[in-house]
Amino acid sequence: MLKWIQYRFGVEYVLDLQGKRFTRQVPGMEGRAPDFNLARKTCLWCHQKFPASATQFAAPNTENMSLEASKTCPTCGWSASTLSWTDSTRQNEFYADPGEMPVVERHLGQHAVLRKFSINDRENVSLRELGTFLRRHFTDATRLSPRRMEELVEDVFKQHGYRTRLTAQTRDGGADILFLDADGGVDAIVEVKRYSSAVGIALVQRVVGAIVSFGARRAYVVTTSRFTSPARNQEALVAQNGYSLELWDGQRLLRELDVYREDLPNPDVLKPAVIPIANPSCGEDDTSGMNLGPNWRE
């Protein structure tokens, strides 16, 4: 999946005491991106029409700061912003006399860079982002690891207000997720199956048996595929014995993913040339291994 990662840059324009003006990078940041310009008319990434004017924000300190400006592409979501201010109190590191003060005009900014991540990357892909991605590409759910799938389903139930806990990855007793009541007891159990084929009656019956072993009253079986007719018939049989069983097939799970609406880029509007080569080792401010856009120049 693709994500926008904010890439920060900074440059200082220094006017020294002799009236000489020179430029230097802000420590720890890159220099200004050559093609970064809020006045540009087309998006750096999808080449569609960019907003004509930037949104202005009040700077944190209006005494020596200008307004912050920001733009976001309405087509692909690429964003950019700048903030500049003048600092007349900062000591000039280039003079021996610490009492000499230059005027420093600092320009800081950030713009978004596309990076590609695995949907199983827990560190860089949140469950909310994963759920949003699967709303668009649900067939990719079969590529999730079993544990990642369980974490996502657990979070779906959490979004509906349930207190939940994941069980151990092995020897889970027939339940991947537990619903907890106010006293910490087990109110319901959930079994998650990332299948491409239909879930049959044997698996559902095992989950029904686990209801009793956990001391619960309800059970859910959630799958990315579908259930056979004999498996579906178990819902009515379980109800006759005073318990509750809900079977969530792939269509039901897809509807439940509607709780996720993160702002992710739409790859359908991006040209193949701008899709970056994944480099999981690079940090937020490290652009090595990234494609910074079709017009980027080092």
Backbone hydrogen bonds, N-H to C=O, Kabsch-Sander energy under -0.5 kcal/mol:
donor,donor_aa,acceptor,acceptor_aa,energy
3,K,115,R,-2.2
5,I,3,K,-0.5
5,I,113,V,-3.1
7,Y,111,H,-3.4
8,R,6,Q,-0.6
9,F,109,G,-2.2
10,G,30,E,-3.2
11,V,107,H,-2.3
12,E,24,R,-3.4
13,Y,105,E,-3.4
14,V,12,E,-0.6
14,V,22,F,-3.0
15,L,103,V,-3.1
16,D,14,V,-0.6
16,D,20,K,-2.7
19,G,16,D,-1.9
22,F,14,V,-2.3
24,R,12,E,-2.2
26,V,10,G,-1.2
29,M,26,V,-2.2
30,E,8,R,-0.7
36,F,33,A,-1.6
37,N,35,D,-0.7
40,R,37,N,-1.8
43,C,48,Q,-2.8
47,H,43,C,-1.0
50,F,41,K,-3.1
55,T,70,S,-3.1
57,F,68,E,-2.9
64,N,61,N,-0.9
65,M,61,N,-1.3
66,S,84,S,-2.6
68,E,57,F,-2.1
69,A,82,T,-1.7
70,S,55,T,-1.8
71,K,80,A,-2.7
73,C,78,W,-3.5
77,G,73,C,-1.3
80,A,71,K,-2.4
81,S,110,Q,-2.2
82,T,69,A,-2.4
83,L,108,L,-2.8
85,W,106,R,-1.8
86,T,64,N,-2.4
87,D,104,V,-3.6
88,S,86,T,-0.6
92,N,100,E,-1.3
93,E,91,Q,-0.7
95,Y,92,N,-1.5
100,E,97,D,-1.7
103,V,15,L,-2.4
104,V,87,D,-2.2
104,V,102,P,-0.6
105,E,13,Y,-3.2
105,E,103,V,-0.5
106,R,85,W,-2.6
106,R,104,V,-0.7
107,H,11,V,-3.0
108,L,83,L,-3.2
108,L,106,R,-0.5
109,G,9,F,-2.1
110,Q,81,S,-1.9
111,H,7,Y,-2.0
112,A,79,S,-2.1
113,V,5,I,-2.7
115,R,3,K,-2.2
117,F,1,M,-3.3
121,D,118,S,-1.8
122,R,120,N,-1.2
125,V,121,D,-1.9
126,S,124,N,-0.6
130,L,126,S,-2.6
131,G,127,L,-2.7
132,T,128,R,-1.9
133,F,129,E,-2.4
134,L,130,L,-2.4
135,R,131,G,-1.4
136,R,132,T,-0.8
136,R,133,F,-0.9
137,H,133,F,-1.9
140,D,137,H,-1.7
141,A,138,F,-2.2
142,T,139,T,-1.1
143,R,140,D,-2.0
144,L,141,A,-1.5
149,M,145,S,-2.3
150,E,146,P,-2.0
151,E,147,R,-2.4
152,L,148,R,-2.1
153,V,149,M,-2.4
154,E,150,E,-2.6
155,D,151,E,-2.1
156,V,152,L,-2.0
157,F,153,V,-1.9
158,K,154,E,-2.1
159,Q,155,D,-2.2
160,H,156,V,-0.7
160,H,157,F,-0.8
161,G,158,K,-2.1
162,Y,157,F,-1.8
164,T,162,Y,-0.6
165,R,178,L,-1.6
167,T,176,D,-2.3
175,A,172,D,-0.6
176,D,190,V,-2.6
177,I,190,V,-2.0
178,L,165,R,-2.7
179,F,188,A,-3.1
180,L,163,R,-2.7
181,D,185,G,-2.6
184,G,181,D,-1.8
187,D,179,F,-3.2
187,D,185,G,-0.6
188,A,179,F,-1.0
189,I,218,R,-1.6
190,V,177,I,-2.4
191,E,220,Y,-2.6
193,K,222,V,-3.0
195,Y,193,K,-1.4
199,V,226,R,-3.2
204,V,200,G,-1.4
205,Q,201,I,-2.6
206,R,202,A,-1.7
207,V,203,L,-1.8
208,V,204,V,-2.1
209,G,205,Q,-2.1
210,A,206,R,-1.5
211,I,207,V,-1.0
211,I,208,V,-0.6
212,V,208,V,-0.8
213,S,209,G,-1.4
214,F,210,A,-2.0
215,G,211,I,-0.5
215,G,212,V,-1.0
216,A,211,I,-2.4
217,R,187,D,-1.7
218,R,187,D,-0.9
219,A,244,S,-1.7
220,Y,189,I,-2.1
221,V,246,E,-2.2
222,V,191,E,-2.9
223,T,248,W,-2.4
224,T,193,K,-1.3
228,T,199,V,-2.4
232,R,228,T,-2.1
233,N,229,S,-2.0
234,Q,230,P,-0.5
234,Q,231,A,-1.2
235,E,232,R,-1.5
237,L,233,N,-1.4
238,V,234,Q,-2.6
239,A,235,E,-1.6
240,Q,236,A,-1.4
241,N,237,L,-0.6
241,N,238,V,-1.1
242,G,239,A,-1.6
243,Y,238,V,-1.8
244,S,217,R,-2.0
246,E,219,A,-2.3
248,W,221,V,-3.0
248,W,246,E,-0.6
249,D,247,L,-0.7
250,G,225,S,-3.2
253,L,249,D,-2.5
254,L,250,G,-2.5
255,R,251,Q,-1.8
256,E,252,R,-2.0
257,L,253,L,-1.4
258,D,255,R,-1.5
259,V,256,E,-1.4
260,Y,257,L,-2.1
261,R,259,V,-0.5
264,L,262,E,-1.2
269,V,266,N,-1.7
270,L,267,P,-1.0
274,V,271,K,-2.0
275,I,272,P,-1.3
282,C,279,N,-1.8
286,D,283,G,-1.2
287,T,285,D,-0.6
290,M,287,T,-1.9
292,L,290,M,-0.7
296,W,293,G,-1.2
